[in-house]
Amino acid sequence: MAEAFAPALDGLTVTELVLGAEAGDAPVLLDAGEAAGHTHTDFAGLVRAAAAGLVRRGVRVGDVGAVHVAGARDFALAVHAITAAGAVPALLPPFATDEELGTLLTCGDARFAVTAAASASLVLAAAERSYVREVFAFGDVPGTTPFAGLLAPGTYQVELDPLRDLALMTYDPPEVFTHGDRLADLYRLAGSAALAVSEPVVAARAGCPSATWIGLIDVALTTGTTFVAVTEPGLEPLLEAVSAYGANVVVLPPGTLRALAFDHVADGGLEGLRLLLTSRAASEVAQTCRLRHGCTVQLLR
């Protein structure tokens, strides 16, 4: 049975809701292959420290900070640190070229960016074509400022209007969201996904719109669900994560559902899985998956 998701929203920003949740101390954000990830308490402390660091470095309300980070742990930390500092995280498509990223950085008027070590060279090249003044990276990467350097105790004051101030920009598709929009999305996703504290959810990044990706992560953070991110595309990495973490709920795109329905890679052991689709699939594919594996298939709304 899923936990009720019914916080009082009056005057709250999305980050205040996420950080204020009583989600316990079990690991809630994991990247596939990890044995341990952020607990909610760890995550909240890191977000506040990083946000204070961003404010000290001159980030102001309304500034746009681009995010190009795979997985769940560091991605969510970057997004919420930017939001808590009063700035607007712009979620860059994970598989874009440096030229495409440069165009998006310029169009979005990004003033800084956060990236992972693996994609830092791509983001640095893109930043040279834009107005980005500083690139923060998870890890020690030449030409970037270590994200860890932001994590120092401190206080800061940011005043936001949840109904007016932006909380997110995406490019897949291009959209902007206020804090109120994001909170409405959390209600919608929480009701659709019906995630429970007792069941880990394994989610494929490929094929998942960025707004849905951060939305699912935030639902997990507010309910205490363990969220496991799979960044490698395809069926096999997803099935490996399902087995490794004992997941009963899987978020996947239609292409991976088709592979699950018809490939012989997925023979046996999948009965009872609840599959959440990031976009609509052909009805015959869903029906084949139900009959062959005994899975339930549901479209995330």
C-alpha positions in Angstrom: 0.0 0.0 0.0 1.4 3.4 -1.0 1.9 6.1 1.6 -0.5 9.0 1.3 1.0 12.0 -0.4 -0.9 15.0 0.9 1.3 17.7 2.3 0.0 21.2 3.0 1.3 23.3 0.1 0.4 26.9 1.0 3.4 29.1 0.5 5.8 26.2 0.1 8.6 25.9 -2.5 9.2 22.5 -4.0 12.5 22.2 -2.2 11.0 23.2 1.1 8.5 20.3 0.6 11.1 17.8 -0.3 13.6 18.7 2.4 10.9 19.0 5.1 9.5 15.5 4.4 9.8 12.9 7.2 11.1 10.2 5.0 13.3 8.3 7.5 17.0 7.3 7.2 16.9 4.5 4.7 18.8 5.1 1.5 16.4 6.8 -0.9 18.6 7.7 -3.9 20.9 5.1 -5.5 22.6 4.8 -8.9 22.6 1.3 -10.2 25.6 -0.7 -9.0 25.8 1.2 -5.7 25.2 -0.5 -2.3 24.5 2.7 -0.4 23.2 6.1 -1.4 21.9 9.3 0.2 19.5 9.0 3.0 16.9 11.8 3.2 18.8 13.3 6.2 22.1 13.3 4.3 20.5 14.7 1.2 18.8 17.6 3.0 22.0 18.6 4.7 24.0 18.5 1.5 21.4 20.6 -0.4 21.3 23.3 2.3 25.1 23.5 2.4 25.5 23.6 -1.4 22.8 26.2 -1.7 24.6 28.4 0.9 27.8 28.0 -1.1 26.1 29.0 -4.4 24.6 32.2 -2.8 28.1 33.0 -1.4 29.5 32.7 -4.9 27.0 35.3 -6.2 24.1 33.2 -7.4 20.9 35.2 -7.2 17.2 34.7 -7.4 16.2 34.0 -11.0 19.7 33.0 -12.3 19.6 30.0 -14.5 21.9 27.1 -13.7 22.2 24.3 -16.2 22.4 20.7 -15.0 24.0 17.9 -17.0 24.4 15.0 -14.5 23.4 11.3 -15.0 21.8 9.1 -12.4 19.8 10.2 -9.3 22.1 11.1 -6.4 24.2 13.9 -7.8 21.5 15.0 -10.2 18.9 15.6 -7.5 21.5 17.3 -5.3 22.4 19.7 -8.1 18.8 20.4 -8.9 17.7 21.1 -5.4 20.8 23.1 -4.4 20.2 25.4 -7.3 16.5 25.7 -6.5 17.2 26.3 -2.8 19.5 29.1 -3.7 16.6 30.8 -5.5 18.0 30.0 -9.0 16.3 28.0 -11.8 17.8 24.5 -12.7 17.7 24.0 -16.5 17.9 20.2 -17.2 20.0 19.6 -20.2 19.2 16.5 -22.4 21.6 13.7 -21.4 22.5 12.6 -24.9 23.0 16.0 -26.7 26.2 17.0 -28.4 28.4 19.9 -27.2 27.1 22.1 -30.0 23.5 21.4 -29.1 24.3 22.0 -25.4 25.9 25.3 -26.3 22.8 26.4 -28.1 20.6 25.4 -25.2 22.8 27.2 -22.6 22.7 30.4 -24.7 18.9 30.2 -25.3 18.3 29.5 -21.7 20.6 32.4 -20.6 22.4 30.0 -18.2 25.0 31.7 -16.0 26.5 28.6 -14.4 26.4 24.9 -14.9 26.7 21.7 -12.8 28.1 18.5 -14.4 29.6 15.1 -13.6 33.2 14.2 -14.2 32.2 11.9 -17.1 30.5 14.7 -19.0 32.6 17.7 -17.9 34.6 18.0 -21.1 31.3 18.2 -23.1 29.8 20.8 -20.8 33.0 22.9 -20.8 33.1 22.9 -24.6 29.4 23.9 -24.6 30.0 26.6 -22.0 32.6 28.3 -24.3 29.7 29.0 -26.7 27.4 30.5 -24.1 27.2 33.1 -21.2 28.1 30.5 -18.6 30.6 32.0 -16.1 31.5 29.0 -14.0 31.1 25.2 -14.3 30.8 23.1 -11.1 31.7 19.4 -11.3 31.2 16.4 -9.1 34.9 15.3 -8.9 38.2 17.0 -9.5 38.1 18.1 -13.1 40.5 20.6 -14.6 38.7 23.8 -15.7 35.9 23.3 -13.3 35.1 24.3 -9.7 34.6 21.2 -7.5 31.0 21.0 -6.3 32.3 19.7 -3.0 33.8 23.1 -2.4 30.4 24.6 -2.0 29.6 22.3 1.0 30.4 24.5 3.9 28.2 25.5 6.9 26.4 28.8 6.4 23.1 30.6 6.4 21.4 32.5 3.6 18.1 34.2 3.0 16.1 33.7 -0.2 12.5 34.9 -0.6 10.5 33.3 -3.3 6.9 33.4 -4.5 5.9 29.8 -5.2 3.2 30.9 -7.7 5.4 33.2 -9.7 9.1 32.2 -9.3 10.4 29.6 -11.7 11.6 26.3 -10.3 12.6 24.3 -13.4 13.4 24.5 -17.1 13.4 21.5 -19.4 14.2 21.0 -23.1 12.6 17.6 -23.7 10.1 19.1 -24.4 10.8 22.8 -23.8 8.9 23.9 -20.7 9.2 26.1 -17.7 7.6 25.4 -14.3 6.9 27.5 -11.3 7.2 26.0 -7.8 3.4 25.7 -7.9 3.6 23.8 -11.2 6.2 21.4 -9.8 4.1 20.7 -6.7 1.1 20.0 -8.9 3.3 17.6 -10.9 4.3 15.8 -7.7 0.7 15.2 -6.8 0.0 13.9 -10.2 3.0 11.6 -10.4 2.5 10.4 -6.8 -1.1 9.4 -7.6 -0.2 7.7 -10.8 2.9 5.8 -9.7 1.6 4.9 -6.2 5.1 4.3 -4.9 5.3 2.6 -1.5 8.1 2.9 1.1 8.5 -0.9 1.2 9.2 -1.4 -2.5 12.2 -0.1 -4.4 11.6 1.4 -7.8 14.1 0.9 -10.6 13.9 3.6 -13.3 15.5 3.9 -16.8 16.8 7.4 -17.6 16.8 6.8 -21.4 13.4 7.8 -22.8 12.2 9.5 -19.6 11.4 13.2 -20.0 13.5 15.3 -17.6 10.5 16.7 -15.8 9.2 13.2 -15.1 12.7 12.1 -14.0 13.1 14.8 -11.3 9.4 14.4 -10.4 9.8 10.7 -9.7 12.9 11.4 -7.7 11.1 14.0 -5.6 8.1 11.6 -5.0 10.7 9.1 -3.7 12.3 11.7 -1.5 9.0 12.7 0.0 7.7 9.2 0.6 10.9 7.4 1.6 10.8 5.1 -1.4 14.2 3.8 -2.6 14.8 5.1 -6.1 17.4 3.3 -8.2 18.6 5.0 -11.4 19.7 3.1 -14.4 21.6 5.3 -16.9 22.7 2.6 -19.4 20.1 2.2 -22.1 18.6 -1.1 -23.0 16.8 -4.0 -21.3 19.7 -5.9 -19.7 21.0 -3.2 -17.4 17.4 -2.6 -16.2 16.8 -6.3 -15.5 20.2 -6.5 -13.7 19.1 -3.7 -11.4 15.7 -5.2 -10.8 17.4 -8.4 -9.7 20.1 -6.7 -7.6 17.7 -4.5 -5.6 14.7 -6.8 -5.5 12.5 -4.2 -7.2 8.8 -4.8 -7.9 8.3 -1.5 -9.7 10.1 -0.5 -12.9 9.9 2.8 -14.9 10.7 2.3 -18.5 10.1 3.7 -22.1 8.0 1.9 -24.7 11.1 0.7 -26.6 12.3 -1.2 -23.6 8.8 -2.6 -22.9 8.8 -4.0 -26.5 12.1 -5.7 -25.8 10.8 -7.1 -22.6 7.7 -8.4 -24.4 9.5 -10.1 -27.3 13.2 -10.7 -26.4 14.4 -14.0 -25.0 16.7 -12.2 -22.7 13.8 -11.7 -20.3 12.7 -15.3 -19.9 11.2 -16.0 -16.4 11.3 -14.4 -13.0 9.4 -11.3 -13.8 5.9 -12.3 -12.6 4.3 -9.6 -10.5 6.4 -6.7 -11.7 4.6 -3.4 -12.0 5.8 -1.6 -15.1 5.3 2.2 -15.3 5.6 3.6 -18.9 7.0 7.0 -19.5 5.0 7.3 -22.7 2.2 5.4 -24.5 3.1 2.0 -26.0 1.1 -0.1 -28.5 -1.6 -2.0 -26.8 -0.5 -5.4 -28.3 3.0 -4.8 -26.8 1.5 -4.2 -23.3 -0.8 -7.2 -23.7 2.0 -9.5 -24.8 4.1 -8.4 -21.8 1.2 -9.1 -19.4 0.5 -12.6 -20.9 4.2 -13.6 -21.2 5.5 -12.4 -17.9 2.5 -11.8 -15.7 3.4 -8.1 -15.3 1.0 -5.2 -14.9 1.6 -2.3 -17.4 0.5 1.2 -16.6 1.1 4.6 -18.3 2.5 7.3 -16.0 0.2 10.3 -16.2 
